[in-house]
Structures are given as structure tokens and as C-alpha cells.
């Protein structure tokens, strides 16, 4: 099975509000998938459902072949998750966080040491093992979050606004790491508010008010907006969302 994440007819309602409406995507190994949309678009809710953090009202989600509704624990073992805001144990050391979360994923003894050594080297955390996680700057907090998410070598990586609090140079370096992971075969889904970052993605899904407005490669999404390939993604995003808003107003 090439699809690492398969989503069909995904919907969720809160009272009378439908936050996500009939969402569907398929993500394969090595694909880097961007989920973008304005505030209130439903993308964070979608993201939480796909990570197994929130149950859907209807629809089917398969993660690495596991049905998220009937085999949630097995599905979540194949997933790595990096939250938008730092969510690790700030009062404890970098090493403690790596050991704790490694143990939560079932890593102990030599397996734990091997995994820790690998992510410490990968994300440049050597020399910081004894430092309190809360004392790291934002860039290194993101590195530690990525290291923790990759301790158990997941097939799928969910990144929620991974570069929202770091400077442009750190963002560029961070995206190099993300692209290397995709090249190694990880299926990656990322939310971002930076439209230029969407250009790095294999495919892009644009959401607004729970609806899928466009889905495809950066070139295909620009075509949906009636723009040439050379146009910037921010322009395409604005045109697509604006057209949907005007159509919705007309329906009202």
C-alpha cells in the first residue's frame, strides 16, 4: 500500500457548526503535503483529527494502513507530531525529554540510546543534553520537538506551524531538514501561514470554513486561481479564498 495517509469524507460538527466538511486526501511515502487556510478555516481541527487527537463526526481515516477509528493505538505508533507551541517538559533537561518520550514509544536500553544518539546528531543538540528544555531559544526548542517526534522512527510526521516562532534563517534550515525527511520516505503533512513555504510542498490543500477549495501541486493550485506558474503562492491563495468568500456571500 503506497498511501501512508488516506482520508475519505471526513467531517466534524460542533453543535450546529460544521468545522470540517467532507475532507478527502491521500498522502504517499515521500510526499510533503501542505495544509493551508485563513484563521478559522478548519485546518487545525482537521490536523487534530488526522493525528488521532480528536474524533471525527463521520468519514474514514487510515494511517499506515490502520483505521484510526478502530485501531487508534496502532495508528498513533506510526505517527510523529510536532505541536505549534512548545509542549515538552520545560523544567526538565533535553536528555530527560528524549528519554521520557522514547520510553513512551517503547524504546529502552540500547534501542533508546541508539535513537537518542541519532536525533541528537541530526538536530545539532550535542552539548545541550543537560540543559533545561525551557532555557533553549525558539529555534532549538523546535529542533528538540522534532527530535522527540522522530525518536521512534515514525512513517508519518505531522508538523503544526513548525516555523511560526523562528527567524527567517532558522526557517530555511528547518525546511531543509523537512525536505530531507521527505527524501528519506517519510510522509509529511504540515500547516503553515507562510505562503512561500507552501512552494516547498509536493501537494497543497487550501481550506476555508471547513471546505476544500483547491488541491494539487503548487503549479496546479496556481492554475485553479487562474495564475501562471511564475506567480507567487500568496497571490494564488488570496484569489482562491476571496472567490470562495464571494460565492458564499452570493448564496446567502
TAJOGI-V448616 format. One record per residue. RES is the residue in one small letter. PHI is phi in degrees with one decimal (NA if undefined). PSI is psi in degrees with one decimal (NA if undefined). NEAR is the number of other ideal C-beta (glycine too) atoms within 8 Angstrom. Layout:
res = [RES	RES]
phi = [PHI	PHI]
psi = [PSI	PSI]
near = [NEAR	NEAR]
This chain:
res = [x	x	x	x	x	x	x	x	x	x	x	x	x	x	x	x	x	x	x	x	x	x	x	x	x	x	x	x	x	x	x	x	x	x	x	x	x	x	x	x	x	x	x	x	x	x	x	x	x	x	x	x	x	x	x	x	x	x	x	x	x	x	x	x	x	x	x	x	x	x	x	x	x	x	x	x	x	x	x	x	x	x	x	x	x	x	x	x	x	x	x	x	x	x	x	x	x	x	x	x	x	x	x	x	x	x	x	x	x	x	x	x	x	x	x	x	x	x	x	x	x	x	x	x	x	x	x	x	x	x	x	x	x	x	x	x	x	x	x	x	x	x	x	x	x	x	x	x	x	x	x	x	x	x	x	x	x	x	x	x	x	x	x	x	x	x	x	x	x	x	x	x	x	x	x	x	x	x	x	x	x	x	x	x	x	x	x	x	x	x	x	x	x	x	x	x	x	x	x	x	x	x	x	x	x	x	x	x	x	x	x	x	x	x	x	x	x	x	x	x	x	x	x	x	x	x	x	x	x	x	x	x	x	x	x	x	x	x	x	x	x	x	x	x	x	x	x	x	x	x	x	x]
phi = [NA	-85.7	-76.0	-85.9	-137.8	-126.2	-125.4	-133.0	58.0	-73.9	-141.6	-148.1	-124.4	-119.8	65.5	-91.4	-96.2	-92.4	-77.4	-134.8	-127.8	57.7	-80.0	-146.5	-149.3	-134.7	-122.5	-100.9	-55.8	81.5	-88.3	-114.5	-110.4	-101.3	-111.7	-129.7	171.3	-69.5	-58.1	82.7	-75.8	100.6	-70.7	-67.5	-62.4	-56.9	-59.3	-65.6	-65.9	-65.6	-80.4	83.5	-92.7	-145.4	-77.7	-81.0	-72.9	-155.3	106.9	-130.3	-126.8	-115.1	-115.8	52.1	89.3	-97.8	-73.9	-65.5	-81.2	-106.8	-135.7	-59.2	-63.3	-64.8	-63.3	-70.1	-68.5	-93.2	-115.6	-113.8	-134.0	-118.3	-75.1	-61.5	-106.5	-57.9	-126.9	-87.1	-84.3	-64.8	-81.5	-107.6	-74.6	-57.2	-62.7	-60.3	-60.7	-65.2	-66.9	-61.8	-73.3	-60.9	-63.5	-63.6	-91.5	87.8	-99.7	-143.8	59.5	-63.6	-63.1	-66.0	-62.0	-62.6	-64.9	-62.6	-58.6	-65.9	-74.4	-63.4	-65.5	-60.9	-107.8	62.1	-100.9	-58.1	90.0	-112.2	-56.5	-91.2	-79.1	-64.1	-59.3	-68.7	-88.5	-75.1	-74.6	-59.1	-62.8	-74.8	-62.9	-65.5	-61.0	-65.3	-61.0	-65.7	-60.1	-61.9	-64.5	-101.7	-54.3	-97.6	52.7	-70.5	-79.3	-127.5	-123.3	-104.7	-122.3	-98.8	47.4	-66.9	-117.5	-68.1	-116.8	-119.3	-74.9	-56.4	-65.9	-64.1	-61.8	-62.7	-64.8	-63.6	-68.3	-62.9	-63.7	-62.9	-66.3	-63.8	-63.5	-63.9	-61.5	-82.1	106.9	-69.3	-89.8	-126.3	-123.1	-133.2	-101.5	-154.5	-98.7	-92.0	-64.6	-65.8	-71.0	-61.3	-64.0	-77.3	-83.2	-67.1	-138.9	-130.3	-118.6	-105.3	-115.2	-154.1	49.5	84.9	-105.4	-80.5	-99.0	-156.7	-149.9	159.8	-68.8	-52.1	-63.4	-68.5	-66.4	-64.4	-65.1	-58.4	-80.6	76.4	-116.8	-74.3	-59.9	-78.5	-66.7	-87.1	-66.6	-61.6	-64.2	-64.0	-59.3	-62.4	-64.3	-67.3	-68.0	-64.6	-63.3	-66.4	-63.1	-68.6	-66.8	-65.6	-66.1	-66.3	-66.1	-67.4]
psi = [121.5	-24.8	118.5	-25.8	123.1	121.0	126.3	127.2	34.9	125.0	149.6	137.4	144.5	101.9	-124.7	0.1	123.3	104.1	-32.6	133.0	102.7	48.6	137.4	128.8	162.2	129.8	129.2	168.2	136.6	-1.7	143.1	111.1	124.4	127.6	111.1	158.4	163.3	169.9	136.3	10.4	-19.4	2.8	-36.7	-39.3	-45.7	-45.7	-44.4	-35.3	-46.0	-28.6	-7.8	16.8	-13.5	129.3	140.8	155.8	-40.6	167.2	175.0	133.4	123.9	127.3	114.3	36.2	-6.3	133.6	121.2	-23.1	-36.2	-15.8	52.4	-44.6	-44.3	-40.5	-43.9	-22.9	-18.6	3.3	140.2	141.6	129.5	115.7	158.6	-43.4	148.3	122.4	14.8	-176.8	100.4	-32.7	-8.6	166.6	166.1	-45.8	-41.3	-45.3	-42.9	-43.1	-42.8	-50.5	-31.2	-43.7	-36.4	-27.5	6.1	20.4	126.9	162.7	-135.1	-34.1	-40.9	-45.7	-43.2	-43.7	-42.9	-46.5	-40.3	-47.2	-30.9	-44.4	-44.8	-39.6	17.4	42.2	4.9	133.4	-6.5	4.4	-37.8	-3.6	142.0	135.2	-36.9	-16.0	-3.6	151.9	171.4	-38.9	-43.5	-27.8	-39.6	-40.8	-43.3	-40.2	-41.6	-42.3	-45.0	-43.1	-25.1	2.2	-39.7	14.5	59.2	157.6	-29.0	137.5	124.3	123.1	112.8	107.8	56.2	-19.2	20.0	-25.3	15.2	160.4	165.2	-39.0	-44.5	-35.8	-43.7	-44.3	-38.1	-41.8	-29.1	-41.4	-42.0	-44.1	-35.2	-39.4	-40.3	-41.5	-28.4	-2.9	0.3	140.9	125.2	132.2	130.3	138.7	143.8	149.2	-7.1	107.2	-29.8	-26.8	-27.5	-26.3	-22.9	-13.6	149.0	-44.5	154.6	137.8	124.7	125.3	151.4	131.0	40.9	-5.2	143.0	120.3	-31.6	147.1	125.8	-171.0	163.9	-40.8	-43.2	-37.3	-39.2	-36.1	-38.1	-36.5	-3.2	28.1	154.8	165.5	-27.8	-10.5	158.2	154.9	-29.5	-41.5	-42.8	-43.7	-47.3	-43.2	-42.5	-45.4	-39.2	-42.4	-39.1	-40.7	-40.6	-37.2	-38.6	-38.3	-37.6	-37.3	-34.0	NA]
near = [3	5	9	11	15	9	13	8	9	16	14	13	9	5	4	3	6	8	9	13	8	9	14	9	9	8	13	9	9	10	11	12	15	15	13	14	11	6	3	5	10	15	11	8	11	13	13	9	15	13	10	10	5	7	5	12	7	7	12	10	15	13	15	10	5	10	9	12	8	5	8	9	6	8	15	10	9	11	14	10	9	12	8	7	4	8	5	11	8	8	6	9	10	14	9	10	14	16	10	10	11	14	10	6	9	6	10	7	5	5	8	12	8	8	13	13	8	8	15	12	8	9	11	6	13	7	4	9	11	6	9	10	17	6	5	12	5	9	10	10	12	15	11	16	13	13	14	12	11	13	14	11	5	12	9	16	15	14	11	12	9	13	13	8	5	10	6	5	6	12	12	8	8	13	11	8	11	14	10	8	11	13	7	7	6	12	14	14	15	15	13	13	6	8	12	8	13	14	8	9	12	8	12	16	12	14	16	13	9	12	10	10	10	12	9	10	8	10	8	9	16	13	10	10	13	5	9	5	6	3	10	7	14	8	10	14	13	8	11	14	13	8	8	12	9	8	8	9	7	6	5	4]
